[in-house]
Amino acid sequence: MHFADVLPLQSGASIRAYDLSYETYGTLNADRSNAVLICHALNASHHVAGVYLDAQGAVVPKSEGWWDTMIGHGKPVDTDVFFVIGVNNLGSCFGSTGPMQRNPDSGEIYGADFPVVTVQDWVQAQARLLDALGITTLAAVMGGSLGGMQALSWTLQYPERVRHAVVVASAPNLTAENIAFNEVARRAIVTDPDFHGGHYGRHGVLPQRGLRIARMIGHITYLSDDVMNEKFGRQLREVALGHASGYKFSTQDVEFQIESYLRYQGDKFSEYFDANTYLLITRALDYFDPAAEHGGKLTPALARARAKFLLVSFKTDWRFSPARSREIVKALLDNQRDVSYAEIDAPHGHDAFLLDDPRYLGVVRSYFESKVAPC
């Protein structure tokens, strides 16, 4: 959907003549009361569920939506009941206007000149999309990780438009350690010789080396120690074996399975993701802090919320630990809000919110069936 009007941003800048890519699933009911907005995390998109078909009607390989375990026919967020909307955020690289598109004022590729965007800016843009779709009130807004921050922000920016908020594996702000991880990843990108101050498109190159390292750093933080040990342990690749000692000692070769896995993830990521987008989105993560305007106190910050809440965390998630979700729960209870909370003992770390854990999916299914579903 194209938006001609200017969108003012928190930074004081603005953007106009921008596009938002979105997908919908299910059918909007007659009174438009069954809409569920899904907010995506760092490297996801508007393609939330289902698969794409080619011109002959065959399934495109590996085109499954990023939250297909959660959303669809008969799934926890049942598209036979709900009208689900996935939106690609401004500044992303999957169809919505971002650094890879042209600035309508200059005719040049935005590149590093794309304005800084925040979680609050994304929510404002999403609200404009809903206005255009004729949806005044959401049955629920839902997201995991950075998507959970957007869901929380919806309840503060548009409290009258949200009946339920489902916040999964998220936090009210990033810890200093989390900001540090993001900064190391950003430095890997901006110090890549092919970065060219963010205008690599003008030079016909991509800072893929930096993106690979950024993804490797991020991927380590998304997995738990238990999962990494179970999947890889200290296993060597076959090419590293063969000596009597069992080792082919090297300072540069890829010898351990975990090394091979991380390099594979980094290579894959660098082929489809945009470096400037990575910088923008991790900065939005860093900046989000609704308590900042209230002296760092979360309870008064969440006083505006009127929605009912479900929060879910995972015990092995050390990037967005259960303690951070409990901070939100306590602040909401201090404000006498209706809150449900589940802490899942899943082994998968932060990535657990994307996986097929029956306890986790059961909690979400129960909440949507008993509290969110239209009467």
Phi, psi and chi 1 to 4 in degrees:
 res  aa     phi    psi   chi1   chi2   chi3   chi4
   1 MET       -  135.5 -174.6  177.9  -69.2      -
   2 HIS   -96.3  140.0 -176.9   72.9      -      -
   3 PHE  -123.9  115.3  -65.6   84.2      -      -
   4 ALA   -82.6  -31.1      -      -      -      -
   5 ASP   -69.0  155.8  -67.8  -16.3      -      -
   6 VAL   -71.6  136.5  170.1      -      -      -
   7 LEU  -108.6  108.8  179.1   72.3      -      -
   8 PRO   -71.3  139.3   24.1  -30.7      -      -
   9 LEU  -110.4  158.6  -55.7  173.3      -      -
  10 GLN   -59.9  -28.3  -84.6 -154.1  -44.7      -
  11 SER   -71.2  -12.1   66.0      -      -      -
  12 GLY    99.4  -15.5      -      -      -      -
  13 ALA   -81.1 -178.5      -      -      -      -
  14 SER  -151.5  168.3   62.1      -      -      -
  15 ILE  -141.5  143.2 -171.7  168.2      -      -
  16 ARG  -134.5  168.1   69.6  171.6 -172.7   86.2
  17 ALA    50.4   56.4      -      -      -      -
  18 TYR  -115.3  160.4   60.0   90.9      -      -
  19 ASP  -115.8  146.7  -62.4  -39.1      -      -
  20 LEU  -121.9  122.5  -67.8  179.0      -      -
  21 SER   -85.4  137.4  -72.1      -      -      -
  22 TYR  -149.3  158.2   70.3  102.6      -      -
  23 GLU  -130.4  147.8  -74.5 -174.8    2.4      -
  24 THR  -124.6  152.8   67.0      -      -      -
  25 TYR  -137.4  136.6  -44.3   82.2      -      -
  26 GLY    85.3 -167.9      -      -      -      -
  27 THR  -126.3  132.5  -56.7      -      -      -
  28 LEU   -72.9  127.9 -171.9   63.5      -      -
  29 ASN   -76.3  174.4   61.0   11.1      -      -
  30 ALA   -60.8  -39.4      -      -      -      -
  31 ASP   -94.1    9.5   62.2    0.9      -      -
  32 ARG    56.3   40.8  -59.7  174.6  179.8  -95.4
  33 SER  -108.1    4.3   64.6      -      -      -
  34 ASN  -114.9   22.2   67.8  -27.7      -      -
  35 ALA   -80.7  134.8      -      -      -      -
  36 VAL  -124.7  121.0  175.2      -      -      -
  37 LEU   -94.3  128.9  176.0   66.7      -      -
  38 ILE  -106.1  123.6  -56.3  -63.5      -      -
  39 CYS  -102.1  133.5  -56.0      -      -      -
  40 HIS   -95.2  160.7   69.7   75.5      -      -
  41 ALA   -89.5 -164.6      -      -      -      -
  42 LEU   -52.3  -59.3 -166.8  155.0      -      -
  43 ASN  -108.3   21.0   64.7  -42.2      -      -
  44 ALA   -97.7 -168.7      -      -      -      -
  45 SER  -152.0 -166.1   71.0      -      -      -
  46 HIS   -75.8  -13.7   52.9  -68.1      -      -
  47 HIS   -83.1   85.6 -178.2   44.3      -      -
  48 VAL   -85.1  -38.5  177.8      -      -      -
  49 ALA  -147.6  169.0      -      -      -      -
  50 GLY    75.5 -172.1      -      -      -      -
  51 VAL  -129.9  160.0  -66.5      -      -      -
  52 TYR   -91.3  149.7  -70.7  137.5      -      -
  53 LEU  -114.3  146.3  -56.3  179.7      -      -
  54 ASP   -84.1 -175.1   63.3   19.4      -      -
  55 ALA   -61.7  -25.1      -      -      -      -
  56 GLN   -91.5    1.8  -72.6   71.0   44.6      -
  57 GLY    85.3    9.4      -      -      -      -
  58 ALA   -89.0  149.3      -      -      -      -
  59 VAL   -66.8  129.3  172.7      -      -      -
  60 VAL   -72.8  125.8  175.6      -      -      -
  61 PRO   -57.2  140.8  -23.1   33.4      -      -
  62 LYS    56.1   35.6  -62.1 -177.9  179.0  179.1
  63 SER  -106.2   12.9   67.8      -      -      -
  64 GLU   -64.4  138.6 -170.8  174.5   81.3      -
  65 GLY   -60.6  151.4      -      -      -      -
  66 TRP   -69.1  -20.2   60.4  -92.4      -      -
  67 TRP  -121.8   38.3 -136.4   -7.6      -      -
  68 ASP   -65.4  -23.6 -165.8   67.5      -      -
  69 THR   -66.2  -24.6   55.2      -      -      -
  70 MET   -99.3  -32.4 -178.7   68.5   70.7      -
  71 ILE  -125.0  130.2  -65.2  155.9      -      -
  72 GLY   150.4 -173.6      -      -      -      -
  73 HIS   -58.9  119.0  167.8   69.8      -      -
  74 GLY    72.7    6.8      -      -      -      -
  75 LYS   -91.6  174.6  -65.0 -179.2 -179.9  179.1
  76 PRO   -52.1  -43.8  -32.0   37.7      -      -
  77 VAL  -100.3   92.9 -176.4      -      -      -
  78 ASP   -81.3  117.4 -167.7  -17.7      -      -
  79 THR   -76.1   -2.6   50.1      -      -      -
  80 ASP   -78.8  -16.2  -66.2  -24.9      -      -
  81 VAL  -111.4  -40.0  177.7      -      -      -
  82 PHE  -112.7  151.5  -61.9  102.5      -      -
  83 PHE   -98.3  106.1  179.0   66.2      -      -
  84 VAL   -99.6  135.9  176.9      -      -      -
  85 ILE  -122.7  125.2  -51.5  157.2      -      -
  86 GLY  -111.1  131.6      -      -      -      -
  87 VAL  -123.3  133.6 -174.1      -      -      -
  88 ASN   -85.3  125.6 -172.8 -142.2      -      -
  89 ASN   -71.4  153.2  -73.0  -30.6      -      -
  90 LEU   -55.1  137.1  -88.1  177.3      -      -
  91 GLY    91.1   -9.0      -      -      -      -
  92 SER   -80.6 -177.7 -173.6      -      -      -
  93 CYS  -126.2   28.8   51.7      -      -      -
  94 PHE  -121.9   37.1  -61.8  113.2      -      -
  95 GLY   121.6  -38.0      -      -      -      -
  96 SER   -72.7  159.1  -68.1      -      -      -
  97 THR   -61.3  130.6  -63.3      -      -      -
  98 GLY  -153.4 -167.8      -      -      -      -
  99 PRO   -60.2  -20.3  -23.9   34.1      -      -
 100 MET   -84.8   -9.2  -61.9  174.0   71.4      -
 101 GLN   -94.3  171.3  -85.7   75.8   48.2      -
 102 ARG   -88.3  139.4  -67.7 -171.2 -178.2  -82.7
 103 ASN   -72.6  120.4 -176.7  -26.4      -      -
 104 PRO   -63.3  -20.7   24.2  -34.0      -      -
 105 ASP   -82.1  -34.5  -63.9  -38.9      -      -
 106 SER  -107.9  -20.7   68.3      -      -      -
 107 GLY    79.9   -3.9      -      -      -      -
 108 GLU   -91.9  154.7  -62.2  -73.6  -24.8      -
 109 ILE   -60.2  133.2  -60.1  -65.2      -      -
 110 TYR   -55.1  -53.4  -86.0  108.9      -      -
 111 GLY    53.6 -131.2      -      -      -      -
 112 ALA   -70.3  -10.5      -      -      -      -
 113 ASP   -84.4   -2.2  -63.7  -29.7      -      -
 114 PHE   -63.5  135.1 -166.2   84.4      -      -
 115 PRO   -66.9  151.0   23.1  -33.3      -      -
 116 VAL   -63.2  133.2  172.5      -      -      -
 117 VAL  -119.7  152.4  -71.0      -      -      -
 118 THR  -122.9  171.2   65.3      -      -      -
 119 VAL   -56.5  -42.1  166.5      -      -      -
 120 GLN   -63.7  -36.7  -70.0   88.7  -24.3      -
 121 ASP   -64.2  -42.6  -64.6  -31.0      -      -
 122 TRP   -60.9  -43.3  -71.8  -25.7      -      -
 123 VAL   -62.8  -41.6  168.8      -      -      -
 124 GLN   -61.2  -41.9 -174.5 -177.1   -0.9      -
 125 ALA   -66.8  -40.0      -      -      -      -
 126 GLN   -62.0  -40.0  -68.5  161.1    7.1      -
 127 ALA   -62.0  -37.6      -      -      -      -
 128 ARG   -64.7  -38.7  -72.9 -170.9  173.5 -170.8
 129 LEU   -63.2  -44.4  176.1   68.2      -      -
 130 LEU   -63.0  -38.5  -65.8 -176.6      -      -
 131 ASP   -57.4  -44.4  -69.7  -16.7      -      -
 132 ALA   -66.9  -28.6      -      -      -      -
 133 LEU   -84.9   -2.5  -64.9  175.4      -      -
 134 GLY    76.0   26.0      -      -      -      -
 135 ILE  -107.3  111.0  -61.8  169.4      -      -
 136 THR   -90.1  -30.5   57.6      -      -      -
 137 THR  -133.1  136.2  -56.5      -      -      -
 138 LEU   -93.9  132.1  -71.8  165.9      -      -
 139 ALA   -60.7  -38.9      -      -      -      -
 140 ALA  -159.5  151.4      -      -      -      -
 141 VAL  -119.9  138.3   58.7      -      -      -
 142 MET  -144.3  142.5  179.0  178.1 -178.2      -
 143 GLY  -168.5  159.0      -      -      -      -
 144 GLY  -116.3  145.5      -      -      -      -
 145 SER    61.7 -123.0 -169.7      -      -      -
 146 LEU   -60.3  -31.0  175.2   57.5      -      -
 147 GLY   -63.8  -34.5      -      -      -      -
 148 GLY   -66.2  -34.4      -      -      -      -
 149 MET   -63.9  -40.1  -69.7  178.2  169.9      -
 150 GLN   -64.7  -41.6  -66.2  168.5   63.9      -
 151 ALA   -60.9  -43.3      -      -      -      -
 152 LEU   -63.0  -42.7 -177.9   60.4      -      -
 153 SER   -64.8  -34.8 -162.8      -      -      -
 154 TRP   -55.7  -41.5 -104.4   99.8      -      -
 155 THR   -69.8  -17.3   69.8      -      -      -
 156 LEU   -98.6  -36.9  -54.5  178.9      -      -
 157 GLN   -80.1  -35.3  -68.6  176.6 -113.7      -
 158 TYR  -134.3   61.9  -59.9   97.9      -      -
 159 PRO   -59.0  -29.4   19.1  -30.9      -      -
 160 GLU   -80.5   -7.5   73.5  -71.5  -12.3      -
 161 ARG  -104.3   -0.2  -63.3 -172.1   68.4  169.6
 162 VAL  -125.5  121.9 -177.8      -      -      -
 163 ARG   -87.6  -37.6  -63.8 -155.3  -55.9  -88.4
 164 HIS  -138.1  146.5  -64.5  -92.0      -      -
 165 ALA  -128.7  128.2      -      -      -      -
 166 VAL  -114.3  111.5 -179.8      -      -      -
 167 VAL  -115.1  114.5  179.0      -      -      -
 168 VAL  -117.5  130.8 -176.4      -      -      -
 169 ALA    48.3   52.1      -      -      -      -
 170 SER  -129.5 -166.4 -164.2      -      -      -
 171 ALA  -160.2  158.4      -      -      -      -
 172 PRO   -76.6  -16.3   27.2  -34.5      -      -
 173 ASN  -171.0  171.3   56.5   26.6      -      -
 174 LEU   -87.5  144.0  -71.6 -167.0      -      -
 175 THR   -73.2  166.0   61.7      -      -      -
 176 ALA   -60.0  -35.7      -      -      -      -
 177 GLU   -63.8  -42.4 -179.0 -176.5   47.3      -
 178 ASN   -64.1  -42.8  -93.0  -48.7      -      -
 179 ILE   -61.8  -38.3  -65.1  172.0      -      -
 180 ALA   -62.6  -44.6      -      -      -      -
 181 PHE   -58.6  -44.3  -80.8  120.7      -      -
 182 ASN   -61.9  -39.9  -74.7  -14.8      -      -
 183 GLU   -68.3  -39.7  174.0   57.7   11.1      -
 184 VAL   -61.4  -42.1  172.5      -      -      -
 185 ALA   -63.6  -41.6      -      -      -      -
 186 ARG   -65.0  -39.6  -74.0 -169.3  -66.5  -96.9
 187 ARG   -64.6  -34.7  -67.5  -54.7  -60.9  170.4
 188 ALA   -59.8  -36.9      -      -      -      -
 189 ILE   -75.5  -50.6  -68.0  171.0      -      -
 190 VAL   -71.9  -19.2  -58.3      -      -      -
 191 THR   -93.1   -1.2   56.8      -      -      -
 192 ASP   -65.2  129.3 -174.2  -41.6      -      -
 193 PRO   -56.9  -22.4  -23.6   33.0      -      -
 194 ASP   -89.2    5.8  -72.5  -27.3      -      -
 195 PHE   -74.8  -40.3 -175.7   64.5      -      -
 196 HIS    53.5   47.1  -65.9  -72.6      -      -
 197 GLY    63.1   21.4      -      -      -      -
 198 GLY    92.0   -3.2      -      -      -      -
 199 HIS  -108.1   43.1  -66.7  -65.5      -      -
 200 TYR   -65.5  -25.3   38.8   86.0      -      -
 201 GLY   -61.3  -33.8      -      -      -      -
 202 ARG   -69.6  -19.4  -60.6  174.6 -173.6  174.6
 203 HIS  -102.6   -0.6  -63.1  -96.7      -      -
 204 GLY    69.2   27.8      -      -      -      -
 205 VAL  -131.0  170.8  -64.9      -      -      -
 206 LEU  -132.5  139.1  -63.6  170.8      -      -
 207 PRO   -80.1   62.7   30.1  -34.2      -      -
 208 GLN   -70.0  -31.0  -71.1 -175.9  -58.9      -
 209 ARG   -62.3  -44.6  -76.7  166.8  -72.2 -173.9
 210 GLY   -65.7  -41.0      -      -      -      -
 211 LEU   -62.9  -38.9  -97.3  176.2      -      -
 212 ARG   -59.3  -47.5  -71.0 -173.7 -169.7  105.6
 213 ILE   -65.5  -41.3  -64.0  169.9      -      -
 214 ALA   -58.7  -43.6      -      -      -      -
 215 ARG   -67.6  -39.2 -179.2   56.9  172.2  173.1
 216 MET   -61.1  -43.8  -70.1  166.4   73.1      -
 217 ILE   -61.1  -48.2  -66.8  165.8      -      -
 218 GLY   -61.6  -42.6      -      -      -      -
 219 HIS   -63.8  -35.9 -149.9   72.7      -      -
 220 ILE   -58.9  -39.8  -68.2  167.8      -      -
 221 THR   -77.2  -17.1   70.1      -      -      -
 222 TYR   -83.2  -18.2  -56.9  148.4      -      -
 223 LEU  -105.4  152.5  -58.4  177.3      -      -
 224 SER   -85.8  159.5   70.5      -      -      -
 225 ASP   -60.7  -39.1 -172.8   42.7      -      -
 226 ASP   -62.3  -44.0  -72.2  -14.9      -      -
 227 VAL   -66.3  -41.4  162.9      -      -      -
 228 MET   -64.1  -40.2  -68.5 -179.4   81.3      -
 229 ASN   -67.2  -40.1  -85.3  -41.2      -      -
 230 GLU   -67.3  -41.6 -178.5 -178.8  -18.8      -
 231 LYS   -76.7  -36.3  -71.2 -180.0   69.6  172.1
 232 PHE  -125.8  -37.2  -53.0  106.4      -      -
 233 GLY    51.3 -133.6      -      -      -      -
 234 ARG  -110.8   28.1  -67.0 -177.2   50.9   80.3
 235 GLN   -65.4  138.5  -63.6  175.9   55.9      -
 236 LEU   -94.0  151.9  -66.9  166.4      -      -
 237 ARG   -70.6  151.9  -64.0  174.8   67.4 -132.6
 238 GLU   -57.6  -34.7  -70.7 -175.4   11.8      -
 239 VAL   -65.8  -21.8   70.9      -      -      -
 240 ALA   -87.0   -9.3      -      -      -      -
 241 LEU   -92.7  175.5  -62.1  173.3      -      -
 242 GLY   119.1  -18.5      -      -      -      -
 243 HIS   -88.6  158.1  -68.5 -100.1      -      -
 244 ALA   -59.3  -35.0      -      -      -      -
 245 SER   -74.9  -16.1   65.0      -      -      -
 246 GLY    89.5   -7.8      -      -      -      -
 247 TYR  -122.2  143.7  -74.9   88.5      -      -
 248 LYS  -111.0   91.6  174.5 -169.9  171.8 -173.4
 249 PHE   -62.7  132.5  -67.9  102.7      -      -
 250 SER  -158.7  150.0  170.2      -      -      -
 251 THR   -96.5  -11.8   58.5      -      -      -
 252 GLN  -124.6  -28.8  -62.9 -175.4   31.1      -
 253 ASP   -67.9  153.1  -70.5  -15.9      -      -
 254 VAL   -82.6  110.7  179.5      -      -      -
 255 GLU  -113.1  -42.0  -66.2 -167.8  -18.9      -
 256 PHE   -86.8  148.6  -71.0   89.9      -      -
 257 GLN   -59.0  -37.8  -67.5  -77.6    8.2      -
 258 ILE   -64.6  -34.8 -176.1   60.5      -      -
 259 GLU   -63.6  -46.2  -66.6  176.2  -57.3      -
 260 SER   -60.7  -42.3  177.2      -      -      -
 261 TYR   -63.2  -46.1  172.4   75.0      -      -
 262 LEU   -65.2  -39.3  -72.1  174.8      -      -
 263 ARG   -67.3  -37.1  -67.7 -161.6 -172.8 -171.7
 264 TYR   -61.9  -46.7  166.9   76.2      -      -
 265 GLN   -61.5  -42.3  -67.9  -66.2  -24.2      -
 266 GLY   -64.5  -43.0      -      -      -      -
 267 ASP   -62.5  -44.7  -71.6  -15.4      -      -
 268 LYS   -62.7  -45.2 -176.0  172.2   68.0  171.3
 269 PHE   -62.5  -41.7 -173.7   70.6      -      -
 270 SER   -68.0  -15.1   70.7      -      -      -
 271 GLU   -82.4  -23.4  -67.1  -67.0  -28.8      -
 272 TYR  -124.3  -13.0   71.4   83.2      -      -
 273 PHE  -105.2  150.8 -151.6   75.6      -      -
 274 ASP   -95.4  135.7  176.3   56.5      -      -
 275 ALA   -65.0  -44.2      -      -      -      -
 276 ASN   -63.6  -35.8  -79.6  -43.3      -      -
 277 THR   -62.1  -41.7  -70.3      -      -      -
 278 TYR   -59.5  -43.2 -166.2   95.8      -      -
 279 LEU   -63.2  -44.8  -57.4 -179.2      -      -
 280 LEU   -62.3  -47.0  -80.4  168.9      -      -
 281 ILE   -72.0  -38.0  -65.0 -178.0      -      -
 282 THR   -68.1  -31.6   56.0      -      -      -
 283 ARG   -66.4  -39.9  -88.0  -60.8 -177.8 -157.7
 284 ALA   -60.2  -40.0      -      -      -      -
 285 LEU   -57.2  -49.3  -96.9  167.0      -      -
 286 ASP   -61.4  -40.7  -66.4   -8.3      -      -
 287 TYR   -74.4  -24.6  -72.5  138.5      -      -
 288 PHE   -64.9  122.5 -177.6   69.9      -      -
 289 ASP  -168.3   82.7 -173.9    3.7      -      -
 290 PRO   -62.3  -20.3   18.5  -29.6      -      -
 291 ALA   -80.7  -11.2      -      -      -      -
 292 ALA   -59.8  -36.2      -      -      -      -
 293 GLU   -78.8   -0.4  -63.5  178.6    1.9      -
 294 HIS  -124.8   37.7  -59.8  -90.0      -      -
 295 GLY    64.1   26.1      -      -      -      -
 296 GLY    80.9    6.7      -      -      -      -
 297 LYS   -96.6  123.0  -64.0  177.7 -179.7  178.1
 298 LEU   -78.0  -33.0 -166.7   57.7      -      -
 299 THR   -58.7  -52.1  -64.6      -      -      -
 300 PRO   -65.9  -28.8   19.5  -31.0      -      -
 301 ALA   -64.0  -34.9      -      -      -      -
 302 LEU   -94.4    5.9  -59.2 -169.4      -      -
 303 ALA   -63.4  -26.7      -      -      -      -
 304 ARG   -72.2  -22.4  -77.7  178.5   52.5   81.2
 305 ALA   -64.2  138.7      -      -      -      -
 306 ARG  -121.9   -8.7  -65.7  -68.0  177.5  -92.6
 307 ALA   -72.7  163.3      -      -      -      -
 308 LYS   -90.4  148.5  -63.3  179.1 -179.4  179.1
 309 PHE  -124.7  144.8  -76.4   80.1      -      -
 310 LEU  -122.5  125.1  168.4   64.4      -      -
 311 LEU  -116.9  138.9  -74.7   97.5      -      -
 312 VAL  -130.6  133.9 -178.8      -      -      -
 313 SER  -132.6  169.9   68.1      -      -      -
 314 PHE  -129.0  130.1  -58.1   91.9      -      -
 315 LYS   -60.5  -30.3  -72.3 -171.9  176.2  180.0
 316 THR   -93.6    5.9   56.0      -      -      -
 317 ASP   -82.0  101.0 -177.8   -3.3      -      -
 318 TRP   -92.1  -11.4   57.0  -86.2      -      -
 319 ARG   -79.0  -42.1 -176.4  109.2 -162.0 -128.7
 320 PHE  -127.2   78.2  -70.2   80.9      -      -
 321 SER   -68.5  158.7   70.3      -      -      -
 322 PRO   -54.6  -31.0  -29.1   36.7      -      -
 323 ALA   -59.1  -33.3      -      -      -      -
 324 ARG   -71.2  -38.3  -53.6  -50.0  -43.0  -80.4
 325 SER   -65.7  -38.2  -71.4      -      -      -
 326 ARG   -65.9  -28.5  -69.5 -163.0  -64.9  -93.2
 327 GLU   -60.4  -43.8  -71.4  178.0   39.8      -
 328 ILE   -65.7  -44.4  -59.3  173.0      -      -
 329 VAL   -56.7  -48.0  169.9      -      -      -
 330 LYS   -62.3  -44.3 -179.0 -177.0 -177.4  -56.7
 331 ALA   -63.1  -38.7      -      -      -      -
 332 LEU   -68.4  -41.5  -69.9  168.9      -      -
 333 LEU   -65.4  -36.3  -68.4  175.5      -      -
 334 ASP   -58.5  -30.4  -72.9  -15.2      -      -
 335 ASN   -93.1    9.6  -75.6  -63.5      -      -
 336 GLN    59.5   39.1  -61.0 -177.6  -34.7      -
 337 ARG   -88.9  159.7  -61.4  -65.1  175.8 -100.9
 338 ASP   -81.7  113.7 -174.4  -40.9      -      -
 339 VAL  -131.8  131.8 -173.9      -      -      -
 340 SER  -112.5  142.6  -58.7      -      -      -
 341 TYR  -139.7  133.9  175.1   59.5      -      -
 342 ALA  -129.1  132.9      -      -      -      -
 343 GLU  -117.0  109.0 -166.3  168.8  -61.3      -
 344 ILE   -95.0  129.3  -50.7  -64.4      -      -
 345 ASP   -86.0   67.3 -170.9   13.4      -      -
 346 ALA  -100.1  146.9      -      -      -      -
 347 PRO   -86.5    0.1   32.7  -35.3      -      -
 348 HIS   -90.8    0.1  -49.3  101.2      -      -
 349 GLY    74.0 -153.5      -      -      -      -
 350 HIS   -63.0  -32.5 -173.6   56.5      -      -
 351 ASP   -66.1   -7.9  -89.4   -3.6      -      -
 352 ALA   -58.2  -27.9      -      -      -      -
 353 PHE   -69.1  -13.3   84.8   91.9      -      -
 354 LEU   -99.4   -5.6  -62.0  169.1      -      -
 355 LEU  -103.5  170.9  -57.9  178.7      -      -
 356 ASP   -93.0   70.1 -171.7    7.6      -      -
 357 ASP   -95.8  118.1 -175.4  -64.2      -      -
 358 PRO   -61.7  -32.1   18.8  -30.2      -      -
 359 ARG   -68.0  -45.0  -63.1  159.0  -60.8  174.9
 360 TYR   -63.6  -50.1  159.2   48.0      -      -
 361 LEU   -63.8  -33.6  -63.5 -179.5      -      -
 362 GLY   -65.2  -39.4      -      -      -      -
 363 VAL   -61.9  -47.3  165.3      -      -      -
 364 VAL   -65.9  -42.4  176.9      -      -      -
 365 ARG   -58.7  -47.7  179.7 -172.8  -61.2  -83.0
 366 SER   -60.1  -42.2  176.4      -      -      -
 367 TYR   -64.3  -46.1 -171.4   83.2      -      -
 368 PHE   -67.5  -36.3  -88.4   84.9      -      -
 369 GLU   -72.0  -40.0  -72.8  179.2  -10.5      -
 370 SER   -90.6  -25.7   63.2      -      -      -
 371 LYS  -120.5  -34.9  -68.8 -159.3  170.0 -169.6
 372 VAL   -94.2  -34.5 -173.3      -      -      -
 373 ALA   -55.9  136.7      -      -      -      -
 374 PRO   -60.2  145.8  -21.3   31.9      -      -
 375 CYS   -71.2      -  -63.3      -      -      -
